């Protein structure tokens, strides 16, 4: 948690220092509420689990005019957290204990920072801005203890205590945003693009041992639609993340006295959210 907040703080300090060499065009703060869905799939494409529920957060953006109302640097930082529902199943070599339904809760806490350069192409009533940049997302995924029962109604303890995974993802962003001015105080903006997570880590625990899993990246989409009324800007947005199956790593199973292959299966995240910004500038 300290690492996530520290990263956000460093980003904010760097953005503030950059403002001394460039003019602030915009600075805003906002709360967010989002509906988060996480899914994992086996090698055949069948769904292994689904997590979904609301997450809440706060964030801020800053836009700097680097050169003559043409070249801009835009930064965004957010913190988010909440508890969502877990709907999954067991995985076991013994058919008596394989694919038994499991329900629990998952606690999420994390943050993200994004920065991009854009080139503004002005029009008579608005502008078009192609942009390219980088993003970093860091989050904790805490799965609470759970139990189930066999098909013969025999109780089974799936997880006797909570387990926490620490995730990070560094990704590239490409897209375009357009703004149309309806009046001097009302503007509509639409943004869309694609991201590719080229560095991903999942620091997890298996059989009491720490393991590092490296899910492969895959392209996904993002978008936002907003309307600005004076200093207020409500927005709806979508974010997608796609991760391929990670390479297998070995962990020692002390119960069966053997090495076991551990991997992060193919995974996806879909986020639909709402934010309400106040523009200080």
N, C-alpha and C positions, 0 to 999 in steps of 0.2 A: 504494500500500500504506500509506504514512504517513497519507494522508487518511482511509482506512478506519479504521485504528487510532485516529487522533485523534478521529474522530466518536464511536467507542465510548467513549473515555476521557471526553469531554465529557459524554456521556449519563450515565456512571457518577457523575461529579462532581455533576451536577444532581440525580440520584436521592438521593445521599447528603445533599446540602444540604436537600432536601425533607423528609428524615427528622427534622430538627430541629423542624419544625412539625407533624409527624404521627408516630404510633407505628408502628414496624415490626411488621407482623403476621407476615411471612415473608421470609426471605432464603435463597437456595440457589445452588449452583454445580453444574455437570454437564458431562460429556463427551457428545458425540453421534457417531453414525455414521448416514449416510443414503445411500439409493440415489437418485441424481439422473438425471433424463432431460430432455433438451432437444431440441425438434423445431422445424423450420421448414418452411413450406408455400408453394407458389406460388399465384398468383391463382386457379387452378382447384381448389385444395384438395389437390393431389398433394404428397406429402412430398418435400422437397429434401434434408434431412439429419436425422440422429439422433445425439445424443451421450448416452452413458449410462455410469454407473460409480459407485463409492463416493466420498463426500466425508466428511471427518472434521472435528470442531470441538469448541469449548468454549463454554459460555454461563453466564449467571446471570440470576436473576429476583429482584425485590424487590416486595413488596406492602405498601402503606401504608394504615393505617386513618385516613381523613381526617375522618370524623364518626360517632362513636357506633355503631361496628360495622354501619354501613349503607352509607356511601359510601367506595369504595376507589380508590386509584391503583395500577396494576400496571405495572411496567416489565420489559422483557426485552432482553438484549444477547447477541449471538453472533458468533463468528468461525468461518469454515469454509474448507476448501481441499482440494485433491486433484487427481488426474489421471483423466480419463475417456476412453473411446473415441469416435472421430469416424468416422461412416459417412455420407458424402455423395456429391456428384456435381458435375461441372463445369457451368458455364453459359456458353455461347458462341454467337455468331451464326453461326459456321461449323459446320455439322452434323457435320463430322469430329471436332470437339472438344467437342461439346455432349453433356451427360448421360453423361459417362464416370465410372465409379465411382472414388471417392477415399476412402482410409482414412488416418487419422492419430490423433494424441492431442491432447487439449485440457487445459490446466492452468487450474484455477479457484482464485481466492482472493478472499474477500469477508467482509462482515459485515452484520449487520442490527440495528436497534433498533426496538422496539415499545413503545408505552405506551397504556394505555386506562383509562377510568373505568368502574367497575361499581357496580351497585346490588344489594345482597344482600337477598334475600327468604328469611328463615329458615323452616324446616319442622321437624317433630318429630325427624327423623333426618338432616337435611342442609340444603342451601340451594340456591337458584337465583339466578344472577347474570347478568342482561342486561348487555352492555358495548358500548362504542363507543370507538374510538381511531384512532391513526395509526401507520404503520410506514414505515421507510426502509431500503431494501436497496441495497447498493453492492458491485459485484464486478468483478473483472478476468477476462476470458476470453481466454486465450492459445492460439491455434491453431498447432501446430507445423508445420514445413515438410513438404510432401507432394508426391508425384508419382503419375502413373498412366500408362496407355498407351492408344493409339487402338485401334479395332476391328481395325486391321491390325498390331497389336503394335508400334507406334512409340512410344517413350518420350516422355512429356510432363511437363515440370516445372510442376505446378500452382501451387506456392508455394515459392519458393527460400529463404525465411527465415520465421521465426515472425511472426505478426501478433497484436497485442493490441487487444482492444476493452475500453473502460471503460464499464460500465453503472451506471445508478442508477435507482431507482424509489421514488416517494413514493406511499403508498396509504392508503386509509381501510379500517377494519375494523369490522364489525358482527357480533355473535354473542351466544351465551349459554353459560354454563358451569354445570354442576350437580355437586354433591358429595353423596355418600351415605355416612354413617358406619356401618360394620359393627361397630366396637367403639371403645374409647377410643383405640386406637393404629393402627387400620386404616380407611382411607377410600378410596373409589373416586370418581374425578372424570372427567367427560366434557365436552369443549368442542367447539363447532362454530360455523361462521359463514362469512361471505363477505367478500371484499376486492375493492376496486376501485382499480387503479393509475392515478391521475389525472395524474401527471407522470412521464414516462419519457424517458431520454436514453441514446443509445448513441454514444459518442465513438470513431469508427473511423478507419481510414486507407484511402484509395483512390488509386491511382496516385501514391503518395508525398505525398498531400495529406490534411490532417485534415478530416474531415467530421463533422457533428453530425446524427444521425438521431433522430427523435422518434416512436417507436412509439405507436400509440393504445392506450388501456387497455380492458380487458374484465373482467367479473366472473369470479371464480374462488372455489373453496372451500378451507377449511382445517379441521382437526380434530385432537383429541388425546384419548387415553384413558390414564389413569394410575391407579396404585394406590400409596398411601402406607402404608409399614410403619414406624412410629416416625419416625426421621429420614431414611429412604431412600424414594425415589419413582421407580421405573422408569416409563417412558412410551413409547408408540408414537404417532406423529403423521404427518399428511399435510399437505402444502402444495402449492397449485397457483397458477401464474401464467399469465395469458393476455394476449398483446399482439397488437393488430391491425397491419396493414401501415402503415409510416410514410409520410408524404409524401416524394416524390422530391426529392433535391437534386442539383445539377450538380457534376461533377468533370471536369477536363480530362485526356483520354487523350493523352499525348505521342506514343505510337506511331502512332496513327491521326490525330493532330492534329484532335481533335474533342471536344466536350463529351459526356459520358455521364451518364445518369441513374442515381443510386445510391439504394437504399432498403433498409430492414430489412423482410424479408418477415414475414408472420404467423408468430408464434412462441408456443411453450408450454413451460412447465417443470412437472414433476411430481416431488415429493420425498416419499419414504417413509422415515421415520427412527425411531431409537430413542435415548432419552436415559436417563441414570441420575443422578438428583439426590441431593445430600446437603443436608439442611436444617439451617442453622446456627441457625435460629429458627423 
